């Protein structure tokens, strides 16, 4: 059964690595729903957060293949229930819509969004939340005419109190020390 999975990849930061990672999904005809890359809590280590909607056995296989990429230190996959995650969305609307009625202001307040910038021509609104929440605000604001809309990729951390990469690195260092 297909469901949403969050794949987390930890790696060193190398040119061309994103291509080598995404090619693993392309070969398997797996669509990436969301992709975010940032620094991790460990200096010099990057964290890729990739969202796919797929069957678990196929996700396991792609994670195994990802770990074979030289620069990849470790890859994990999780269900949404095992993660805390958010996305950010920005909406640009004409400032006149704020003057014409208080409906846009009410929508912003009700959604827990905030206004980032107001100019004579446009107003930029920011909303963080799950994709469904940011999409719902888009649809509500679009009745007033959204000029621009963008949603980020997902950022996520595990609910598990232990950072699994740190655990993996400690185990690897212990093995290396035993070999020496």
Phi, psi and omega in degrees: 000131179285136175210172182276132176233149175250118179260128179245127181237130175251133183207169168282159183268104182233147177296135177086355183294321179303318178298315181295329178286310184293334179296331177296326178284320180299315180302326182265007181054043177256128179274133175272118180282325183205144179216128178225139177232136178205175173291150176260185178289344181260123183305132178085359181248129177263153179237122175261132174241115185238130179252129176228155173245106189202173175282145186300319181297324177291324178294317177303316181295316181292324177297319177299319178292321179298324180291345177278347177291127190309314185282350180280123178280314182198148176229144179226160170227148183218159170273166179300326181295336182271359186232156167253126186215158179211162170227163177238141178231145175240138181232134175246123178235159176292136180298330178305327181296333177287327180282327185291326178202170180264011182295319179295316179300318179297318178299317180298313180296314182299323182279353183071026179271178177216154179270125181267321185208139175233126172237178178297327185270322187214162175231135179254128181245142180241138177222128171253148180160193176281162184306319181298322180291316180290327177292320179299318178294321177303311182296323179291317180289331185294341175294343176258356178093092175278124180283319178214151178212136176214142177234137180284172169286169182285139167248139187209148171227155182285154173284340178298129183292342181262132176286114186295329179293317179301318178299314179298316181295322178296316178298317180296317179297321178297318178296318179296322178293326179290327180289323181293000000 
